[in-house]
Amino acid sequence: MTAIFILVGIIALLAGIMYLVAPGMLIKLSVLFNQIVSTDDKTMKYRISVGVVFVVIGLFFLFMAYYIANLQVG
């Protein structure tokens, strides 16, 4: 379960950073990336908001993976 959280966290974090820093590269990779997240005109219009949301989601999943891995039961 922790590995899934780490994977989702990394993917979301990378997608968010690409929306914020390299939207041109994101458009070039859109053939592969459209299976994960949409890069249509409306998404690119609000790319900063979408990027921040993805970064927050990525950090949340990485935090949850850390929390679950360090959770001491009993």
C-alpha positions in Angstrom: 0.0 0.0 0.0 2.8 2.4 0.8 4.4 1.8 -2.6 1.2 2.8 -4.3 1.1 6.0 -2.3 4.7 6.7 -3.2 4.1 6.1 -6.9 0.9 8.2 -7.0 2.6 10.9 -5.0 5.6 11.1 -7.4 3.5 11.1 -10.5 1.2 13.9 -9.2 4.2 15.9 -8.0 6.0 15.6 -11.3 2.8 16.5 -13.2 2.3 19.6 -11.0 5.9 20.7 -11.4 5.6 20.3 -15.2 2.4 22.4 -15.3 4.2 25.1 -13.3 7.7 25.1 -14.9 7.5 23.4 -18.3 4.1 23.6 -19.9 5.7 23.4 -23.4 7.3 20.1 -22.6 4.0 18.9 -21.1 2.2 19.7 -24.4 4.9 17.8 -26.3 4.4 14.8 -24.1 0.7 15.1 -24.3 0.3 11.9 -26.4 1.5 9.8 -23.5 0.4 12.2 -20.7 -3.3 12.4 -21.9 -3.8 8.9 -20.5 -3.0 10.3 -17.0 -4.1 13.9 -17.0 -5.7 16.1 -19.6 -3.7 18.9 -21.3 -6.6 20.5 -23.2 -6.9 24.3 -23.7 -9.0 24.9 -20.5 -6.4 23.0 -18.4 -3.6 25.0 -19.9 -5.5 28.2 -19.3 -5.5 27.4 -15.6 -2.2 25.7 -15.5 -0.9 27.4 -12.4 -3.9 26.4 -10.4 -3.8 22.8 -11.8 -0.1 22.6 -11.1 -0.5 23.7 -7.5 -3.3 21.2 -6.9 -1.1 18.4 -8.3 1.8 19.4 -6.2 -0.4 19.5 -3.1 -1.9 16.1 -4.0 1.6 14.7 -4.6 2.9 15.9 -1.3 -0.2 14.6 0.5 0.3 11.1 -0.9 4.0 11.2 -0.1 3.2 12.3 3.5 0.6 9.5 3.8 3.2 6.9 2.6 5.6 8.2 5.2 3.0 8.2 7.9 1.8 4.7 7.1 5.4 3.4 7.0 6.1 4.8 10.4 2.8 4.0 12.0 3.3 1.9 15.1 0.4 -0.3 15.9 0.2 -1.4 19.6 
